[in-house]
Amino acid sequence: MLMIRHSIGSRLLCQSETYTIEEKGDHWQISLPVDEETAAKVLDFQDEINIFVTKEKEKTWFYSSDAQIKFLRKENQLVILADHKTVYPV
C-alpha cells in the first residue's frame, strides 16, 4: 500500500494499492491514479509530503526535497519524482 501524508501532523492525503515505482538514476518516479480533488490536496502541500510504501516485512519512506510533483490531468495520474528513499524493517 502507498500512502501520501502531510509531513506536519501526518495527515493522510492519499492512499492507494495501485502504483508504480521506477528507479530513474538516483531518483524514484512514483506514479498512481488519483482524481483531481486528491491531486489538488497533494499539490497544495507539495513541499511538505512524505510517501510511504508498506509491504509485509518492510516500510519504505520516500520524499522529494524539491517538490517535483505533477498531475497529468488527461491520464488522472499523479507523478512524484522522489530524491530520497529509506527502507525500514517492520
Buried (B, 14 or more C-beta within 10 A) or exposed (E): EBBBBBEEEEEEBBEBEEBEBEEEEEBBBBBBEBEEEBBEBBBEBBEBBBBBBEEEEEBBBBBBEEBBBBBEEEEBBBBBBBBBBEEEEE
